[in-house]
Every structure is written in structure tokens, then in C-alpha cells.
Amino acid sequence: MKSKTFAAIALSCLMMPPQIALAQNLASQLIGEWKQTSTAQKYVESSVVTRGVQRGIAVFTRDGFFAFNLNRTGFFGSGTFKVEGEVVVLRYEICSVREWVGQDRRPTMQVDNKVLTWTSAQLRDPGGKAYHDVHTLERIE
């Protein structure tokens, strides 16, 4: 009986779409506390990158909640999250940017070892140029 159960589980894992497996893996990798070590703006057209030092913290919980705070800019936000492939859907319940409350933001996130790279969806600067914010965070042990 155990071998049949094991075979059924193994078969279902093999038949699982890769994006679901990746999403589950990323979701489990995100769980915990992260300290921000750097930030950058990468411009879409020119590929110019401006770097800065930004300190902050992000927390992701097993039950699907997140909180994020940037010390220097005063940005903060919290709410729920779910993973769709490399995209993490952040639904802000509280945010220092009032327009984001009740909305979903869809950054891409990647975890490599103990480093989280968080890339925002496309934004525009005051001059109308498109860019992405790229945040680098390290896991707090």
C-alpha cells in the first residue's frame, strides 16, 4: 500500500506544471526576514543604472502576509502576498502611497542563496522616463 501511495505522489509531482512548482518554491524561499542592502533604478530605454544605499526590512510570513519598510524614504506597506511564477502579487492593505491601498503590485522576485532581488513593475520618473526599482535584500538569520 505504501508503495502505491508513494508512486501516486511521485506521479502527481511529475505532472505538476513547472510554473506551479517554481511558485511554491519561491513562496517558501521568501518566508522570513530580509534586510535591504541596496537599491537601484534601471532605466528601460538607456539601461542606465543609478545606485543608492537604502536601508529597510521586509518580512514574509507562512500564512501569506508581508510588511516592507524603507528607512530613508519613509516608505512602508503591508498586506497579503501570493506567488505566480517569478511574480509576487502584493496586495497592499496599508501603504504610505495612498493610491496603492487595496491595489495589487506585481514585482518579480528571485532568491539566490540568501539574497533576494526584488524588481518593481515599470515606473516613470517625473520626466516620464520608464524605469524599474531593483532592491537587493539579504536574509536575516
C-alpha positions as CSV (number, residue, x, y, z in Angstrom):
1,M,0.0,0.0,0.0
2,K,2.8,2.4,0.9
3,S,4.5,1.9,-2.5
4,K,1.2,2.7,-4.3
5,T,0.8,5.9,-2.3
6,F,4.4,6.9,-3.0
7,A,4.0,6.1,-6.7
8,A,0.8,8.2,-6.9
9,I,2.5,11.2,-5.1
10,A,5.6,10.9,-7.3
11,L,3.4,10.8,-10.5
12,S,1.4,13.8,-9.4
13,C,4.6,15.8,-8.8
14,L,5.9,14.9,-12.3
15,M,2.7,16.0,-13.8
16,M,2.6,19.3,-11.9
17,P,3.2,22.3,-14.3
18,P,6.7,23.7,-13.8
19,Q,5.4,27.2,-13.0
20,I,3.4,25.9,-10.0
21,A,6.4,24.1,-8.7
22,L,8.5,27.3,-9.1
23,A,5.9,29.4,-7.4
24,Q,5.7,27.0,-4.5
25,N,9.5,27.0,-4.2
26,L,9.7,30.8,-4.4
27,A,6.9,31.2,-1.8
28,S,8.8,29.0,0.6
29,Q,12.1,30.8,-0.1
30,L,10.5,34.2,0.7
31,I,9.4,33.2,4.2
32,G,11.4,35.1,6.8
33,E,13.0,38.4,7.5
34,W,15.1,40.3,5.0
35,K,17.3,43.5,5.4
36,Q,17.8,45.7,2.4
37,T,21.4,46.3,1.4
38,S,21.0,48.4,-1.8
39,T,18.6,49.9,-4.3
40,A,18.9,50.9,-7.9
41,Q,16.9,52.4,-10.7
42,K,17.3,50.7,-14.0
43,Y,16.1,52.8,-17.0
44,V,14.3,50.9,-19.7
45,E,15.5,52.7,-22.8
46,S,19.0,53.5,-21.9
47,S,19.8,50.7,-19.5
48,V,21.4,53.4,-17.3
49,V,21.5,52.3,-13.6
50,T,21.6,54.7,-10.7
51,R,22.5,53.1,-7.4
52,G,21.9,54.1,-3.9
53,V,22.2,52.8,-0.4
54,Q,18.8,52.2,1.1
55,R,18.2,50.5,4.4
56,G,15.0,48.8,5.2
57,I,13.4,45.5,6.1
58,A,10.9,43.1,4.6
59,V,9.0,40.3,6.3
60,F,7.1,37.5,4.6
61,T,5.1,35.0,6.7
62,R,3.9,31.5,6.1
63,D,0.3,32.5,6.1
64,G,0.7,34.9,3.2
65,F,1.3,38.3,4.9
66,F,4.1,40.8,4.1
67,A,5.5,44.0,5.5
68,F,8.1,46.3,3.9
69,N,9.7,49.5,5.3
70,L,12.4,51.7,3.8
71,N,14.0,53.8,6.5
72,R,15.4,56.7,4.4
73,T,12.4,57.5,2.3
74,G,9.8,56.6,4.9
75,F,8.0,54.2,2.5
76,F,6.1,51.4,4.3
77,G,3.5,48.9,3.3
78,S,1.9,45.7,4.4
79,G,-0.8,43.3,3.3
80,T,-1.1,39.9,1.7
81,F,1.0,38.2,-1.0
82,K,0.8,35.2,-3.4
83,V,3.3,33.9,-5.8
84,E,2.7,33.4,-9.5
85,G,5.9,32.1,-11.1
86,E,8.5,34.8,-10.5
87,V,5.9,37.4,-9.9
88,V,4.8,38.1,-6.3
89,V,1.4,39.7,-6.1
90,L,1.5,42.2,-3.2
91,R,-2.0,43.4,-2.1
92,Y,-1.4,46.4,0.0
93,E,-3.8,46.9,2.9
94,I,-1.7,49.7,4.5
95,C,0.8,51.8,2.5
96,S,2.5,55.2,2.6
97,V,1.5,55.6,-1.0
98,R,-2.3,56.0,-0.6
99,E,-3.1,55.1,-4.2
100,W,-1.6,51.6,-3.6
101,V,-4.0,50.7,-0.8
102,G,-6.3,48.0,-2.0
103,Q,-4.3,47.5,-5.2
104,D,-2.1,44.7,-6.3
105,R,1.6,45.5,-7.2
106,R,3.4,42.8,-9.2
107,P,7.2,42.8,-8.7
108,T,9.3,40.0,-9.8
109,M,11.4,38.4,-7.1
110,Q,14.3,35.9,-7.2
111,V,16.1,34.3,-4.3
112,D,19.6,33.1,-4.8
113,N,21.2,31.6,-1.7
114,K,20.5,34.2,0.9
115,V,19.9,37.2,-1.5
116,L,16.5,38.4,-2.6
117,T,16.3,40.5,-5.7
118,W,13.0,42.5,-5.9
119,T,12.4,44.2,-9.2
120,S,9.4,46.5,-9.4
121,A,7.0,46.7,-12.3
122,Q,7.7,49.5,-14.7
123,L,7.5,53.0,-13.1
124,R,8.0,56.5,-14.6
125,D,10.2,59.3,-13.3
126,P,9.0,63.0,-13.2
127,G,10.4,63.4,-16.7
128,G,8.3,60.5,-18.0
129,K,11.2,58.1,-18.5
130,A,10.4,54.4,-17.7
131,Y,12.5,52.6,-15.1
132,H,12.4,49.7,-12.7
133,D,13.4,49.8,-9.0
134,V,15.7,47.0,-8.1
135,H,16.0,46.2,-4.4
136,T,18.6,43.8,-3.0
137,L,18.0,42.2,0.3
138,E,19.8,39.7,2.5
139,R,18.2,37.1,4.7
140,I,18.4,37.9,8.4
141,E,19.4,34.7,10.2
